[in-house]
Amino acid sequence: MQTIGAITIDDTYYPGEDLYSDGEIENEMLEIAKSFKPSEYNRVITERKSWTILYHFSNVRENIITAMPITKEDRVLEIGAGCGAITGALAKMAKSVDAVELSMKRSLINAYRHRDCDNVTIKVGNFQMVEKHLEGQYDVITLIGVFEYACSYINGEHPYEEFLRIIKKHLTPSGRLIIAIENKLGLKYWAGCREDHTGNFFEGIEGYEDKNCRVRTFSKKELDDMLKSEGFELVDFYYPYPDYKLPEKIFSDEYLPKIDELSTNYRNFDWNRMELFDEKKVFNSLITAGLFPEFSNSFLIVAKGEEND
C-alpha cells in the first residue's frame, strides 16, 4: 500500500513490472501529472504537440461518462483506469471509485493528477487476480476502451463472454455496466481510417483475418447479442461522435443526428489515413436510410441484468 495525497494505491497484486507501456513518454506524462494542475493541461497539450498526451490528458475524454446515470449513492468499479482520463470525473459523480489498472506507471500518473480525490482507491494488477479479492458488489462497472482487449488477459475459449460473466457477479442486482468501444463497422474505417488498435486498413470490417486474438471490436448486433446471452437483458446503445475517445456529441436512438450535422470527420491524430469518399455526404445518406446506428464510429452502452428494474 502507498498513498499519494488522498489517493490509496493498493499494490498487493502488482506483478512487480509493467507488462505494457507507451514507452518513454509515460515518464513525461508522470512529470506532467506531478507538476501541473488539471486547469493547466490544455496549455500543456498545446505546447507538447503529442497525440499520446492529448489522448490521456484532454478533458474532452470525460464527456463519455459525465452524462451517464451515476450518483453519489453509487460504488463504481473502473476496469482499465489507465492514466486516469475518466477517474476524476467518476470520483466527482460517485460515492467511491475502485480503479483497476495493470500498469504501476499509469497508476502513479492517475494518482498524482487526482491526488485531491479522497474517494478513489487504485488497485494495481491483472484484473483476473484483483477481481477475486474485490469486496462487495458495485452499482456501476465501467469498461472505457477496455472490452476489446479481453482476449489478451482473460483465459478461455470465449474470453469476451467469460469477461462479461466475471463482471456480472460483481454488479448489484440493479447495477449497470457501461462500455465504450469502437464499432468495427464504423464509417471511418470504410472511408480509409486504420483500425485503431492494429494500425491496419480494413482489418475490422474484413473480419480480423489474423486469428491470433490480441484485440477485437464488434458490430452493434454482435455486442447486443453477446450482452444478452450473458444475462444483460436491458441494453441501451448511444453513439458518441466523432468517436468515444474525444466525443463532441453523444446521440441516442431517441435523438439521432440530423442531415449535415456530422461534419467533424477528418480528425485523425494517431495514424495517417486515406480519404476514399466524403464522409459527411455518406453519413447524410445513412441518416436518411435510418442506418446511422449501424455505422456509428463508436458505441457507448449501458447494460443491465434481467433482475433490474
C-alpha positions as CSV (number, residue, x, y, z in Angstrom):
1,M,0.0,0.0,0.0
2,Q,1.1,3.6,-0.6
3,T,-0.7,6.9,-0.6
4,I,-0.3,9.9,-2.9
5,G,-2.3,12.8,-1.5
6,A,-5.7,11.4,-0.7
7,I,-5.3,8.5,-3.1
8,T,-4.6,5.0,-1.9
9,I,-2.6,2.7,-4.3
10,D,-3.1,-1.0,-3.4
11,D,-0.2,-2.9,-5.0
12,T,-0.9,-6.2,-3.3
13,Y,-1.4,-8.0,-6.6
14,Y,1.1,-6.0,-8.7
15,P,3.3,-8.5,-10.6
16,G,6.4,-6.4,-10.0
17,E,6.9,-5.0,-13.5
18,D,4.7,-3.2,-16.0
19,L,3.6,-5.6,-18.8
20,Y,2.7,-2.9,-21.3
21,S,3.7,0.7,-21.8
22,D,3.7,3.6,-24.3
23,G,7.4,3.9,-23.7
24,E,9.5,6.9,-22.6
25,I,6.6,9.3,-23.0
26,E,5.0,7.8,-19.9
27,N,7.8,9.4,-17.9
28,E,6.9,12.7,-19.4
29,M,3.2,12.2,-18.5
30,L,4.2,11.4,-14.9
31,E,6.1,14.6,-14.8
32,I,3.1,16.5,-16.1
33,A,0.8,14.9,-13.5
34,K,3.2,15.8,-10.7
35,S,4.0,19.4,-11.9
36,F,0.8,20.8,-13.4
37,K,-2.8,21.4,-12.2
38,P,-5.7,20.0,-14.3
39,S,-6.6,23.6,-15.2
40,E,-3.2,23.8,-17.0
41,Y,-3.5,20.6,-19.0
42,N,-4.9,22.2,-22.2
43,R,-1.9,24.6,-22.3
44,V,0.5,21.6,-21.8
45,I,-1.3,19.7,-24.6
46,T,-0.9,22.6,-27.0
47,E,2.8,23.1,-26.1
48,R,3.8,19.4,-26.2
49,K,2.1,18.6,-29.6
50,S,1.8,14.9,-28.8
51,W,-1.2,12.6,-29.6
52,T,-0.4,10.5,-26.5
53,I,-0.5,13.5,-24.2
54,L,-3.7,14.8,-25.9
55,Y,-5.3,11.4,-25.5
56,H,-4.5,10.9,-21.9
57,F,-4.9,14.5,-20.6
58,S,-7.7,16.1,-22.6
59,N,-10.7,16.9,-20.5
60,V,-12.9,16.1,-23.6
61,R,-12.3,12.5,-22.7
62,E,-14.6,12.9,-19.7
63,N,-17.6,13.7,-22.0
64,I,-18.1,9.9,-22.5
65,I,-19.0,9.5,-18.8
66,T,-20.4,12.7,-17.5
67,A,-23.9,12.2,-19.0
68,M,-24.2,8.7,-17.5
69,P,-26.6,7.9,-14.6
70,I,-24.1,7.8,-11.8
71,T,-24.9,9.3,-8.4
72,K,-23.3,9.9,-5.0
73,E,-25.0,6.8,-3.8
74,D,-23.0,4.6,-6.3
75,R,-20.0,2.4,-5.8
76,V,-18.1,2.3,-9.1
77,L,-15.5,-0.2,-10.3
78,E,-13.4,1.3,-13.1
79,I,-11.7,-1.6,-15.0
80,G,-8.6,-0.4,-17.0
81,A,-8.2,3.0,-15.5
82,G,-5.1,3.8,-17.4
83,C,-3.7,7.3,-16.7
84,G,-7.0,8.4,-15.2
85,A,-8.7,10.2,-18.0
86,I,-12.1,9.1,-16.7
87,T,-11.2,8.5,-13.0
88,G,-11.6,12.1,-11.9
89,A,-15.0,12.5,-13.5
90,L,-16.1,9.3,-11.8
91,A,-14.8,10.5,-8.4
92,K,-16.9,13.7,-8.7
93,M,-20.0,11.7,-9.6
94,A,-19.9,8.6,-7.4
95,K,-19.7,7.8,-3.7
96,S,-16.5,5.8,-4.3
97,V,-14.3,4.5,-7.1
98,D,-12.1,1.4,-7.2
99,A,-9.9,1.8,-10.2
100,V,-8.1,-1.3,-11.5
101,E,-5.0,-0.9,-13.7
102,L,-2.3,-3.3,-14.6
103,S,0.5,-0.7,-15.0
104,M,2.1,0.9,-12.0
105,K,3.5,3.8,-14.0
106,R,0.0,4.6,-15.3
107,S,-1.4,4.2,-11.8
108,L,1.1,6.7,-10.5
109,I,0.1,9.2,-13.2
110,N,-3.6,8.7,-12.2
111,A,-2.8,9.1,-8.5
112,Y,-0.8,12.3,-8.9
113,R,-3.3,14.0,-11.2
114,H,-6.2,13.2,-8.9
115,R,-4.4,13.3,-5.5
116,D,-7.1,15.5,-4.0
117,C,-9.8,12.8,-4.5
118,D,-10.4,11.1,-1.2
119,N,-12.9,8.5,-2.6
120,V,-10.6,6.7,-5.0
121,T,-8.6,3.5,-4.5
122,I,-6.3,2.4,-7.3
123,K,-5.8,-1.4,-7.4
124,V,-2.7,-2.3,-9.4
125,G,-2.6,-5.7,-11.0
126,N,-4.1,-8.1,-13.6
127,F,-7.9,-7.9,-13.4
128,Q,-8.3,-11.7,-13.1
129,M,-6.2,-11.7,-10.0
130,V,-7.6,-8.5,-8.5
131,E,-11.3,-9.4,-9.0
132,K,-11.0,-12.5,-6.9
133,H,-10.4,-10.2,-3.9
134,L,-12.9,-7.4,-4.5
135,E,-15.2,-6.8,-1.6
136,G,-18.9,-6.3,-2.0
137,Q,-20.8,-5.5,-5.2
138,Y,-20.8,-2.4,-7.4
139,D,-23.6,-0.2,-8.6
140,V,-21.6,0.7,-11.8
141,I,-18.8,-1.0,-13.6
142,T,-17.1,0.8,-16.5
143,L,-15.1,-0.6,-19.4
144,I,-14.0,2.5,-21.3
145,G,-11.7,1.4,-24.2
146,V,-11.2,-1.9,-22.4
147,F,-13.6,-4.6,-23.5
148,E,-11.9,-5.0,-26.9
149,Y,-8.7,-6.3,-25.1
150,A,-10.4,-9.2,-23.2
151,C,-8.8,-11.8,-25.3
152,S,-5.4,-10.6,-24.2
153,Y,-6.0,-11.1,-20.5
154,I,-9.0,-13.4,-19.9
155,N,-8.3,-17.1,-20.2
156,G,-10.6,-19.4,-22.0
157,E,-12.0,-20.3,-25.4
158,H,-14.6,-17.5,-25.3
159,P,-12.8,-14.6,-23.4
160,Y,-15.4,-11.9,-24.2
161,E,-18.3,-13.9,-22.8
162,E,-16.2,-15.0,-19.9
163,F,-15.3,-11.4,-19.1
164,L,-19.0,-10.5,-19.0
165,R,-19.7,-13.4,-16.7
166,I,-17.0,-12.3,-14.3
167,I,-18.2,-8.7,-14.4
168,K,-21.8,-9.6,-13.8
169,K,-21.1,-11.3,-10.5
170,H,-19.6,-8.1,-9.2
171,L,-22.7,-6.0,-10.0
172,T,-25.6,-5.4,-7.7
173,P,-29.0,-6.7,-8.9
174,S,-29.8,-3.2,-10.2
175,G,-26.2,-2.4,-11.3
176,R,-25.2,-1.0,-14.7
177,L,-22.3,-2.0,-16.9
178,I,-21.0,0.9,-19.1
179,I,-19.0,0.1,-22.1
180,A,-17.3,2.4,-24.6
181,I,-15.8,0.7,-27.7
182,E,-15.2,1.3,-31.4
183,N,-17.7,-0.1,-33.9
184,K,-15.8,-2.5,-36.2
185,L,-18.2,-1.3,-39.0
186,G,-17.7,2.4,-38.2
187,L,-17.9,4.6,-41.3
188,K,-14.5,6.0,-40.8
189,Y,-13.0,2.5,-41.4
190,W,-14.8,2.2,-44.8
191,A,-13.6,5.8,-45.6
192,G,-9.9,5.0,-45.1
193,C,-9.0,5.2,-41.4
194,R,-6.8,2.5,-40.0
195,E,-8.2,0.1,-37.4
196,D,-7.5,1.9,-34.1
197,H,-5.6,-0.9,-32.3
198,T,-3.7,-2.7,-35.1
199,G,-3.0,0.2,-37.4
200,N,-4.1,-1.9,-40.4
201,F,-6.5,-0.7,-43.1
202,F,-9.9,-2.5,-43.2
203,E,-8.9,-5.1,-40.6
204,G,-12.1,-4.9,-38.6
205,I,-14.5,-4.6,-41.5
206,E,-12.8,-7.6,-43.1
207,G,-13.4,-9.7,-40.0
208,Y,-9.9,-9.8,-38.4
209,E,-8.3,-12.4,-40.5
210,D,-5.4,-12.8,-38.0
211,K,-6.8,-15.4,-35.7
212,N,-4.1,-14.8,-33.0
213,C,-6.5,-12.8,-30.9
214,R,-5.0,-9.7,-29.3
215,V,-7.9,-7.3,-29.8
216,R,-11.3,-7.4,-31.3
217,T,-14.1,-4.8,-31.8
218,F,-17.7,-5.7,-32.8
219,S,-20.8,-4.6,-34.6
220,K,-23.9,-3.3,-32.8
221,K,-25.7,-6.7,-33.3
222,E,-22.7,-8.7,-32.1
223,L,-22.4,-6.6,-28.9
224,D,-26.1,-6.7,-28.3
225,D,-26.3,-10.5,-28.8
226,M,-23.3,-11.1,-26.6
227,L,-24.5,-9.0,-23.7
228,K,-28.0,-10.5,-23.8
229,S,-26.6,-14.1,-24.0
230,E,-24.7,-13.4,-20.7
231,G,-27.8,-12.1,-18.9
232,F,-27.8,-8.4,-19.6
233,E,-31.3,-8.2,-20.8
234,L,-31.7,-4.4,-21.0
235,V,-29.1,-2.9,-23.4
236,D,-29.2,0.7,-24.4
237,F,-26.9,2.0,-27.2
238,Y,-25.6,5.5,-27.5
239,Y,-23.5,6.9,-30.3
240,P,-20.5,9.2,-29.5
241,Y,-19.4,11.4,-32.3
242,P,-16.8,11.6,-33.8
243,D,-15.9,8.7,-31.5
244,Y,-15.8,7.7,-27.8
245,K,-12.2,8.9,-27.3
246,L,-12.8,12.6,-27.9
247,P,-16.6,12.9,-28.1
248,E,-18.2,16.2,-29.1
249,K,-21.7,14.8,-29.1
250,I,-23.5,11.7,-27.9
251,F,-26.6,10.6,-29.8
252,S,-29.2,8.1,-28.9
253,D,-32.0,6.1,-30.6
254,E,-34.4,8.8,-29.3
255,Y,-32.1,11.7,-30.6
256,L,-30.3,10.8,-33.8
257,P,-28.2,13.2,-35.9
258,K,-29.8,15.4,-38.5
259,I,-28.7,16.0,-42.1
260,D,-25.4,17.9,-42.3
261,E,-24.9,17.6,-38.5
262,L,-21.9,15.2,-38.8
263,S,-19.1,17.3,-40.3
264,T,-16.1,16.6,-38.0
265,N,-14.8,13.6,-39.8
266,Y,-11.2,14.2,-40.7
267,R,-9.6,14.3,-37.3
268,N,-7.0,11.5,-37.3
269,F,-4.3,12.3,-34.7
270,D,-2.6,9.0,-34.2
271,W,-2.3,7.5,-37.8
272,N,-2.2,8.7,-41.3
273,R,-5.3,7.7,-43.3
274,M,-6.8,7.6,-46.8
275,E,-9.7,9.7,-47.9
276,L,-11.9,7.4,-50.1
277,F,-15.1,9.4,-50.0
278,D,-16.8,12.4,-48.4
279,E,-17.9,11.1,-45.0
280,K,-20.3,13.9,-44.4
281,K,-22.2,13.0,-47.6
282,V,-22.2,9.3,-46.8
283,F,-23.4,10.0,-43.2
284,N,-26.2,12.0,-44.7
285,S,-27.2,9.0,-46.9
286,L,-27.1,6.7,-43.9
287,I,-29.2,9.1,-41.7
288,T,-31.8,9.3,-44.5
289,A,-31.8,5.5,-44.7
290,G,-32.1,5.1,-40.9
291,L,-28.7,3.3,-40.8
292,F,-26.6,5.7,-38.7
293,P,-26.6,3.5,-35.6
294,E,-25.1,0.6,-37.5
295,F,-22.2,2.7,-38.9
296,S,-21.5,5.0,-35.9
297,N,-17.8,5.1,-35.3
298,S,-18.1,4.1,-31.6
299,F,-20.7,2.9,-29.2
300,L,-21.5,3.8,-25.6
301,I,-23.5,1.1,-24.0
302,V,-25.4,0.8,-20.7
303,A,-26.4,-2.8,-19.9
304,K,-28.5,-4.1,-17.0
305,G,-29.3,-7.6,-15.9
306,E,-32.6,-9.4,-16.1
307,E,-33.3,-8.8,-12.4
308,N,-33.1,-5.0,-12.7
309,D,-36.0,-2.6,-12.6
